[in-house]
Amino acid sequence: MNKKRFWPFLLLLPLAIAVIAGWFLLPDTLVMQVSTSGQPSKSMPKVLGLLIPMAAGMIGAAYASSEREERRPRGLIILALAVVILAVTFVFNL
């Protein structure tokens, strides 16, 4: 087994820590989209708002650790997008 293929899963650790911190720090209803006037326009429950980026990060890590060479960059992009989504969620709600 190639041990280098499993390092993308280590990138999930900071994401998981941020999700756990978000569980305690963020409100029960998360603002996910803000309108042009600056008012919240879309919201969702905390469970979904935190689990969606984590699930996307898991999918990205799985793709990034794939044996197929062409899937690796896609997986890293998905993993990076999961981090960005979670960061934006924190910015909108803190």
Summary of the structure (lengths in Angstrom):
residues: 94
radius of gyration: 15.0
end to end distance: 42.9
largest distance: 53.1
contacts: 268
relative contact order: 0.20
helix: 69%
strand: 13%
